[in-house]
């Protein structure tokens, strides 16, 4: 093998940093957190990058180097350090955390299409909750079909779209600075040091999880650590470059938003429409009309469409292939002639419909969008805890686990940093359960708090139910975990959820309180009617 061919086997640290960056933070993350904290988010970004992003990324590097034979995946780290069941449960929670994310992605595509079609935020005023749910469901079905035919090309397109999204964000910052140099004014006044310091109160604590959600994802590049020529020296360089890029994007991007939006009086729909408002205002400042807004909207659709298609495929395949036969039911692992896990896709769509059903009772499309974002700020940081847990386990048993790259060679110091990251992530996860975009202790606040708990219990709890279903399959003479009547009950519940998405979304919130009680009673009746034990189960040998 020639020297040139040998070099081709290695990934340089700048390339690794760029690969990781496109999966970590985007322009939408800036607007979401800007509405949560205003200009004070600038200080939050600085703190998070210094005490969280850097150690988090470097811990991922050590885990990826330690378990390089397992592909460096999160579930393999947990399995190797905490046992097979914990590995399965980590895979399940990682998959469950993707459900609100893909629903949110589909919703964002719908919003982007609305901006391209109408040229403004008209979609949220004319589309009812039920139509929004139906539109989102159709987007799901469309991209499940698309990804089965163009899987590999969409992976490439999503990467290109990620780079394009980064380019749009950099363009926004540069043009904003240029506008100020040309005599433009800043909307946020007065702009003082107090303006960029957040208020550390209960509301701030509930928004901390969304900051973590915006900047996590570094574990996706873990398998590439061992493909570097000198991981001990080059990987820290890549993570420092990643931190600098993230810092530039978040700090200057947030400041740029403060140029066009008065941080003291933000629009209440900034999360759902803020990115488009920003590029619309920037285009008007340079006498370009809506050109930049349309360019951003098309970039958003292009990137998120490819990302959604890849996610729908990758998350389902990962769950089914990485958990093995011991805990995952056979009917979910079953594939069609084309190798597609059809029942896995149905489970994804079913749980996505359930999540939409919980939000369908909220007053309008904006509230649904905001609630889904906040739900991501709960579940996604919770899953990130697995990374820090695995790192702690590795450092506690460094006589067993050996790595080509070691983050903080002093064992006590590395464990202190690991526990710090685990603790702050756990606190942020729990605090994020409190609703953020509605008045504290109002009826809507209590309702969102309730559906937050319901979503968490169902998504995470189902991970404990599947091994039981797998056991029933093995004991059944028919090879099925459910009788015919039980399957009728399950499909009745699924169809009721879908119909509920379409019907209840057209009623007002107060009227729907009665309907949710009625549907709950109907669901309990179905469980009682069809939940009896099967008569064709073999007697347990135990």
VMD Tcl script that draws the C-alpha trace (Angstrom):
set ca {
  {0.00 0.00 0.00}
  {1.38 3.40 -0.95}
  {1.80 6.30 1.46}
  {-0.98 8.20 -0.32}
  {-3.38 5.28 0.04}
  {-2.53 5.03 3.73}
  {-3.33 8.71 4.30}
  {-6.76 8.27 2.74}
  {-7.73 6.01 5.63}
  {-7.52 8.83 8.16}
  {-9.88 11.71 8.90}
  {-8.33 15.09 9.61}
  {-9.47 17.00 12.69}
  {-11.00 19.95 10.73}
  {-13.13 17.53 8.69}
  {-14.28 15.75 11.86}
  {-15.23 19.08 13.44}
  {-17.30 20.04 10.38}
  {-18.99 16.63 10.28}
  {-20.04 17.05 13.89}
  {-21.06 20.69 13.66}
  {-23.86 20.19 11.12}
  {-25.57 17.80 13.56}
  {-25.22 19.94 16.68}
  {-26.84 23.37 16.26}
  {-28.82 25.27 13.62}
  {-30.51 28.63 13.12}
  {-33.83 27.47 14.55}
  {-32.10 26.58 17.81}
  {-31.14 30.24 18.14}
  {-34.67 31.58 17.76}
  {-36.15 28.97 20.11}
  {-33.78 29.80 22.95}
  {-33.92 33.53 22.18}
  {-37.62 33.53 22.95}
  {-37.00 31.53 26.14}
  {-34.33 33.85 27.56}
  {-34.07 36.96 25.35}
  {-30.61 38.54 25.01}
  {-29.65 36.84 28.28}
  {-29.22 33.66 26.26}
  {-25.84 35.04 25.11}
  {-24.42 34.54 28.60}
  {-26.09 31.14 28.81}
  {-24.41 30.06 25.57}
  {-20.99 31.18 26.84}
  {-21.42 29.24 30.09}
  {-22.78 26.12 28.38}
  {-19.99 25.96 25.82}
  {-17.27 26.39 28.45}
  {-18.53 24.00 31.13}
  {-20.70 21.58 29.14}
  {-20.08 21.36 25.38}
  {-16.30 20.93 25.62}
  {-16.27 18.18 28.31}
  {-19.31 16.49 26.74}
  {-17.63 16.29 23.35}
  {-14.33 15.04 24.77}
  {-16.07 12.35 26.83}
  {-17.75 11.15 23.65}
  {-14.31 10.91 22.08}
  {-13.00 8.64 24.84}
  {-16.09 6.39 24.72}
  {-15.83 6.10 20.95}
  {-12.17 5.17 21.24}
  {-12.79 2.67 24.06}
  {-15.50 0.73 22.24}
  {-14.26 1.11 18.68}
  {-14.95 -2.58 17.90}
  {-18.67 -1.99 18.62}
  {-18.95 0.89 16.18}
  {-18.89 3.53 18.90}
  {-22.67 3.69 19.30}
  {-24.38 4.93 22.45}
  {-26.22 1.65 23.06}
  {-23.01 -0.38 22.76}
  {-21.37 1.85 25.40}
  {-24.22 1.23 27.84}
  {-24.37 -2.49 27.04}
  {-20.64 -2.97 27.61}
  {-20.60 -1.02 30.88}
  {-24.00 -1.85 32.41}
  {-25.26 -5.12 30.92}
  {-27.49 -6.34 28.11}
  {-30.85 -5.14 29.41}
  {-29.51 -1.64 30.13}
  {-28.11 -1.61 26.60}
  {-31.54 -2.51 25.24}
  {-33.23 0.12 27.39}
  {-30.73 2.78 26.29}
  {-31.53 1.88 22.66}
  {-35.23 2.15 23.40}
  {-35.00 5.52 25.17}
  {-32.76 6.85 22.39}
  {-35.42 5.75 19.89}
  {-38.29 7.06 22.03}
  {-36.57 10.45 22.26}
  {-36.60 10.57 18.47}
  {-40.41 10.39 18.30}
  {-41.10 13.97 19.45}
  {-38.14 15.08 17.34}
  {-39.47 13.62 14.09}
  {-42.97 14.97 14.84}
  {-41.45 18.39 15.44}
  {-39.42 18.04 12.22}
  {-42.56 17.22 10.22}
  {-44.36 20.19 11.81}
  {-41.46 22.48 10.90}
  {-41.62 21.29 7.29}
  {-45.34 22.13 7.26}
  {-44.60 25.64 8.59}
  {-41.86 26.15 5.99}
  {-44.21 25.08 3.19}
  {-46.73 27.61 4.50}
  {-44.15 30.41 4.30}
  {-43.16 29.44 0.77}
  {-46.80 29.29 -0.36}
  {-48.20 32.37 1.42}
  {-45.06 34.43 1.92}
  {-46.05 35.14 5.54}
  {-47.32 33.48 8.76}
  {-50.85 33.07 7.42}
  {-50.81 29.27 7.73}
  {-51.23 29.26 11.52}
  {-54.28 31.51 11.32}
  {-56.17 29.49 8.71}
  {-55.18 25.91 9.57}
  {-57.04 24.20 12.41}
  {-55.34 21.79 14.77}
  {-56.94 18.81 13.05}
  {-55.78 19.89 9.61}
  {-52.31 20.54 11.01}
  {-52.25 17.00 12.44}
  {-53.46 15.54 9.12}
  {-50.87 17.54 7.19}
  {-48.13 16.28 9.53}
  {-49.36 12.69 9.19}
  {-49.31 12.91 5.39}
  {-45.74 14.23 5.55}
  {-44.82 11.19 7.64}
  {-46.33 8.72 5.20}
  {-44.80 10.48 2.20}
  {-41.27 10.38 3.56}
  {-41.52 6.79 4.76}
  {-42.22 5.90 1.13}
  {-39.50 8.21 -0.19}
  {-36.74 7.01 2.13}
  {-37.34 3.37 1.14}
  {-36.43 4.27 -2.43}
  {-33.77 6.94 -2.06}
  {-32.18 6.12 1.31}
  {-28.50 6.67 0.50}
  {-28.99 9.73 -1.67}
  {-31.07 11.36 1.07}
  {-28.24 10.85 3.57}
  {-25.99 12.83 1.25}
  {-28.66 15.48 0.70}
  {-29.22 15.91 4.44}
  {-25.49 16.54 4.92}
  {-25.50 19.08 2.09}
  {-28.60 20.67 3.59}
  {-26.91 20.88 6.99}
  {-23.95 22.71 5.50}
  {-26.35 25.01 3.59}
  {-28.21 25.76 6.84}
  {-24.93 26.66 8.51}
  {-24.14 28.90 5.53}
  {-27.47 30.69 5.88}
  {-26.78 31.30 9.57}
  {-23.30 32.70 8.90}
  {-24.79 34.84 6.12}
  {-27.35 36.21 8.56}
  {-24.66 37.19 11.08}
  {-22.40 38.78 8.45}
  {-25.21 40.75 6.84}
  {-26.46 41.92 10.24}
  {-23.01 43.25 11.16}
  {-22.80 44.89 7.74}
  {-26.19 46.53 8.26}
  {-25.02 47.97 11.60}
  {-21.84 49.30 10.01}
  {-24.00 51.01 7.39}
  {-25.88 52.91 10.10}
  {-28.59 50.41 11.02}
  {-30.17 50.55 14.47}
  {-30.59 47.90 17.15}
  {-34.16 47.01 18.09}
  {-33.24 45.96 21.65}
  {-32.94 49.15 23.69}
  {-31.47 49.90 26.13}
  {-28.63 47.48 25.38}
  {-26.54 47.17 28.54}
  {-24.60 44.48 30.36}
  {-27.77 43.74 32.32}
  {-29.53 42.94 29.02}
  {-27.26 39.98 28.23}
  {-27.34 38.52 31.75}
  {-30.26 36.11 32.22}
  {-32.54 36.14 35.24}
  {-31.75 32.99 37.22}
  {-35.20 31.95 38.40}
  {-37.60 29.01 38.03}
  {-38.39 29.91 34.41}
  {-34.66 29.91 33.58}
  {-34.31 26.45 35.11}
  {-37.15 25.09 32.95}
  {-35.42 26.38 29.79}
  {-32.02 24.85 30.60}
  {-33.01 21.49 29.10}
  {-33.73 23.12 25.77}
  {-30.25 24.63 25.70}
  {-28.85 21.11 26.12}
  {-31.20 19.79 23.44}
  {-29.92 22.45 21.04}
  {-26.26 21.50 21.42}
  {-26.27 17.72 21.97}
  {-25.60 15.16 19.26}
  {-21.79 14.90 19.43}
  {-22.11 11.12 19.97}
  {-22.90 10.72 16.29}
  {-19.24 11.21 15.35}
  {-17.86 8.83 17.99}
  {-17.25 5.98 15.48}
  {-14.86 8.24 13.56}
  {-12.50 8.87 16.50}
  {-10.51 5.73 15.75}
  {-10.18 6.77 12.10}
  {-7.97 9.71 13.03}
  {-4.19 9.39 12.69}
  {-3.48 10.60 16.23}
  {-6.69 10.74 18.30}
  {-4.96 11.88 21.51}
  {-3.77 15.08 19.83}
  {-6.18 15.57 16.92}
  {-9.55 14.82 18.55}
  {-9.24 17.60 21.17}
  {-8.34 19.97 18.32}
  {-11.52 18.96 16.47}
  {-13.64 19.50 19.59}
  {-12.06 22.89 20.26}
  {-12.81 23.87 16.67}
  {-16.38 22.58 17.14}
  {-16.75 24.65 20.32}
  {-15.43 27.79 18.63}
  {-17.82 27.34 15.68}
  {-20.73 26.68 18.04}
  {-19.76 29.71 20.12}
  {-19.58 31.96 17.07}
  {-22.93 30.76 15.79}
  {-24.81 30.94 19.09}
  {-23.31 34.14 20.56}
  {-23.23 36.32 17.46}
  {-26.38 34.73 16.07}
  {-28.29 35.58 19.25}
  {-26.91 39.13 19.21}
  {-28.02 39.46 15.57}
  {-31.54 38.43 16.56}
  {-31.46 41.22 19.16}
  {-30.77 43.65 16.32}
  {-34.08 42.86 14.62}
  {-36.23 41.89 17.64}
  {-36.72 43.92 20.80}
  {-35.68 41.39 23.46}
  {-37.92 43.18 25.96}
  {-41.04 42.70 23.82}
  {-40.69 39.55 21.70}
  {-43.47 38.25 19.40}
  {-45.30 35.36 21.04}
  {-44.91 33.26 17.87}
  {-41.14 33.67 17.66}
  {-40.47 29.94 18.04}
  {-42.67 28.91 15.15}
  {-42.02 31.89 12.84}
  {-38.97 33.67 14.25}
  {-36.47 32.38 11.69}
  {-38.63 33.64 8.82}
  {-39.28 36.98 10.51}
  {-35.52 37.39 10.94}
  {-34.62 36.76 7.30}
  {-37.60 38.81 6.19}
  {-36.39 41.77 8.28}
  {-32.82 41.31 7.02}
  {-34.00 41.30 3.40}
  {-36.00 44.47 3.94}
  {-32.97 46.16 5.55}
  {-31.01 45.50 2.33}
  {-33.97 46.28 0.02}
  {-34.19 42.65 -1.14}
  {-37.85 42.10 -0.26}
  {-38.60 38.53 0.76}
  {-35.75 36.97 -1.23}
  {-33.72 35.92 1.80}
  {-36.81 34.61 3.56}
  {-37.73 32.42 0.59}
  {-34.14 31.21 0.32}
  {-34.12 30.23 3.98}
  {-37.55 28.55 3.75}
  {-36.45 26.45 0.77}
  {-33.22 25.53 2.57}
  {-35.28 24.53 5.62}
  {-37.57 22.30 3.56}
  {-34.66 20.74 1.65}
  {-32.64 19.95 4.77}
  {-35.47 18.84 7.07}
  {-37.16 16.73 4.38}
  {-33.99 14.74 3.79}
  {-33.30 14.58 7.52}
  {-36.81 13.33 8.29}
  {-36.61 10.58 5.68}
  {-33.25 9.41 7.00}
  {-34.41 9.60 10.63}
  {-37.55 7.57 9.98}
  {-35.43 4.82 8.47}
  {-32.33 4.98 10.66}
  {-34.08 5.19 14.04}
  {-36.33 2.22 13.26}
  {-33.55 0.04 11.89}
  {-31.27 0.95 14.80}
  {-33.87 -0.04 17.37}
  {-34.67 -3.36 15.73}
  {-31.13 -4.42 14.84}
  {-29.35 -3.20 17.97}
  {-31.60 -4.70 20.63}
  {-31.47 -8.31 19.46}
  {-34.07 -11.04 19.80}
  {-34.21 -11.26 23.59}
  {-36.19 -8.09 24.26}
  {-37.65 -7.02 20.91}
  {-40.87 -8.76 19.73}
  {-40.65 -10.73 16.51}
  {-43.54 -8.86 14.90}
  {-41.56 -5.60 15.18}
  {-38.40 -7.21 13.76}
  {-40.28 -8.64 10.80}
  {-39.38 -7.15 7.40}
  {-41.02 -7.32 3.99}
  {-39.49 -8.61 0.76}
  {-37.61 -5.32 0.32}
  {-36.05 -5.63 3.79}
  {-38.15 -2.80 5.27}
  {-39.37 -3.10 8.90}
  {-42.99 -2.27 8.10}
  {-44.33 -2.94 11.60}
  {-41.54 -0.81 13.02}
  {-42.67 2.03 10.77}
  {-46.26 1.51 11.95}
  {-45.11 1.74 15.55}
  {-43.31 5.00 14.74}
  {-46.38 6.45 13.04}
  {-48.67 5.20 15.82}
  {-46.64 6.79 18.61}
  {-46.23 9.96 16.56}
  {-50.02 10.11 16.16}
  {-50.34 9.62 19.92}
  {-47.99 12.54 20.59}
  {-49.98 14.70 18.15}
  {-53.18 13.59 19.89}
  {-51.89 14.88 23.23}
  {-51.15 18.27 21.66}
  {-54.31 18.45 19.56}
  {-56.28 19.77 22.52}
  {-54.09 22.86 22.82}
  {-55.65 26.15 21.63}
  {-53.90 26.57 18.27}
  {-51.13 25.50 15.93}
  {-48.56 27.76 17.61}
  {-49.17 26.19 21.01}
  {-48.80 22.70 19.56}
  {-45.51 23.67 17.95}
  {-44.17 25.22 21.16}
  {-45.25 22.27 23.30}
  {-43.53 19.77 21.00}
  {-40.32 21.78 21.16}
  {-40.47 21.84 24.94}
  {-41.13 18.08 25.02}
  {-37.89 17.61 23.09}
  {-36.19 19.69 25.78}
  {-37.26 17.08 28.33}
  {-36.65 13.76 26.61}
  {-33.52 14.50 24.59}
  {-31.37 15.70 27.56}
  {-32.64 12.72 29.54}
  {-31.19 10.36 26.94}
  {-27.91 12.30 26.98}
  {-27.51 11.17 30.60}
  {-26.59 7.71 29.25}
  {-23.38 9.19 27.80}
  {-22.18 10.56 31.12}
  {-23.22 7.42 32.95}
  {-21.15 5.28 30.56}
  {-18.18 7.62 30.89}
  {-18.32 7.38 34.69}
  {-18.48 3.58 34.51}
  {-15.46 3.50 32.18}
  {-13.35 5.75 34.39}
  {-14.32 3.83 37.53}
  {-13.02 0.64 35.89}
  {-10.11 2.02 33.91}
  {-8.22 -1.18 34.67}
  {-10.67 -3.00 32.37}
  {-11.55 -0.39 29.76}
  {-8.62 0.86 27.72}
  {-8.76 3.73 25.24}
  {-6.49 5.25 22.63}
  {-7.76 8.67 23.72}
  {-8.20 9.62 27.39}
  {-10.04 12.74 28.52}
  {-8.41 14.04 31.74}
  {-5.87 11.43 32.78}
  {-6.40 12.17 36.47}
  {-9.09 9.67 37.50}
  {-10.60 11.70 40.35}
  {-10.83 14.85 38.24}
  {-12.39 13.01 35.29}
  {-15.01 11.42 37.57}
  {-15.82 14.82 39.09}
  {-16.41 16.28 35.63}
  {-18.48 13.23 34.63}
  {-20.72 13.51 37.69}
  {-21.02 17.27 37.12}
  {-22.30 16.78 33.57}
  {-24.62 13.96 34.63}
  {-25.99 16.01 37.50}
  {-26.64 19.20 35.55}
  {-28.24 17.22 32.70}
  {-30.47 15.32 35.10}
  {-31.57 18.52 36.86}
  {-32.25 20.22 33.52}
  {-34.31 17.22 32.39}
  {-36.51 17.25 35.48}
  {-36.89 21.03 35.49}
  {-37.88 21.08 31.81}
  {-41.05 19.14 32.63}
  {-42.50 22.45 33.81}
  {-44.30 24.24 30.89}
  {-42.48 27.29 29.56}
  {-44.72 29.27 27.21}
  {-47.91 29.61 29.26}
  {-48.68 31.49 32.53}
  {-47.60 29.61 35.63}
  {-50.37 27.59 37.37}
  {-52.96 28.55 34.72}
  {-55.35 25.83 33.41}
  {-53.20 25.55 30.27}
  {-50.05 25.22 32.41}
  {-51.58 22.31 34.33}
  {-52.77 20.67 31.12}
  {-49.31 20.88 29.50}
  {-47.74 19.55 32.69}
  {-50.16 16.61 32.58}
  {-49.50 15.71 28.96}
  {-45.75 16.06 29.56}
  {-45.99 13.31 32.17}
  {-48.28 11.21 29.97}
  {-45.89 11.45 27.00}
  {-42.87 10.51 29.14}
  {-44.65 7.59 30.83}
  {-45.91 6.15 27.53}
  {-42.70 6.61 25.52}
  {-40.36 5.34 28.22}
  {-42.77 2.84 29.80}
  {-43.34 1.02 26.54}
  {-39.68 0.02 26.72}
  {-40.54 -2.13 29.76}
  {-43.62 -3.61 28.05}
  {-41.90 -4.91 24.90}
  {-39.78 -7.56 26.70}
  {-43.00 -8.85 28.27}
  {-44.62 -9.03 24.83}
  {-41.55 -10.89 23.55}
  {-41.95 -13.41 26.37}
  {-45.62 -13.89 25.49}
  {-44.67 -14.54 21.87}
  {-42.33 -17.33 22.88}
  {-44.91 -18.95 25.16}
  {-47.70 -18.74 22.59}
  {-48.58 -21.81 20.53}
  {-49.48 -19.51 17.62}
  {-46.28 -17.46 17.79}
  {-48.31 -14.31 18.46}
  {-48.38 -12.30 21.67}
  {-52.02 -11.27 21.15}
  {-55.29 -13.00 20.40}
  {-57.46 -11.87 17.52}
  {-59.74 -9.97 19.90}
  {-56.80 -8.24 21.53}
  {-55.53 -7.11 18.12}
  {-58.99 -5.71 17.38}
  {-58.75 -3.75 20.63}
  {-55.29 -2.43 19.79}
  {-56.25 -1.30 16.29}
  {-59.46 0.25 17.66}
  {-57.35 2.32 20.06}
  {-54.95 3.35 17.26}
  {-57.77 4.37 14.91}
  {-59.52 6.24 17.74}
  {-56.32 8.21 18.28}
  {-56.05 9.10 14.58}
  {-59.73 10.10 14.39}
  {-59.30 12.08 17.59}
  {-56.45 14.02 15.95}
  {-58.78 14.97 13.10}
  {-61.97 15.67 15.08}
  {-60.96 17.17 18.39}
  {-58.59 19.66 16.79}
  {-61.53 21.67 15.45}
  {-63.07 22.26 18.90}
  {-62.00 24.75 21.52}
  {-59.91 23.86 24.55}
  {-62.63 24.06 27.22}
  {-64.97 21.84 25.20}
  {-62.24 19.26 24.70}
  {-61.72 18.70 28.44}
  {-64.90 16.61 28.42}
  {-63.83 14.68 25.35}
  {-60.49 13.67 26.84}
  {-62.30 12.18 29.86}
  {-64.63 10.28 27.51}
  {-61.75 8.91 25.42}
  {-59.86 7.90 28.55}
  {-62.88 5.94 29.76}
  {-63.23 4.31 26.33}
  {-59.56 3.34 26.34}
  {-59.88 1.73 29.77}
  {-62.96 -0.18 28.57}
  {-61.01 -1.53 25.58}
  {-58.18 -2.70 27.82}
  {-60.63 -4.46 30.16}
  {-62.60 -6.04 27.33}
  {-59.66 -7.36 25.32}
  {-56.90 -7.56 27.91}
  {-57.68 -10.98 29.40}
  {-55.04 -13.64 29.34}
  {-54.78 -15.84 26.27}
  {-56.13 -19.35 26.67}
  {-53.69 -20.83 24.19}
  {-50.55 -19.99 26.18}
  {-48.40 -22.89 27.21}
  {-48.01 -23.53 30.91}
  {-44.87 -21.88 32.24}
  {-42.11 -24.31 33.11}
  {-41.44 -22.22 36.16}
}
mol new
graphics top color blue
foreach p $ca { graphics top sphere $p radius 0.5 }
foreach p [lrange $ca 0 end-1] q [lrange $ca 1 end] { graphics top cylinder $p $q radius 0.2 }
display resetview
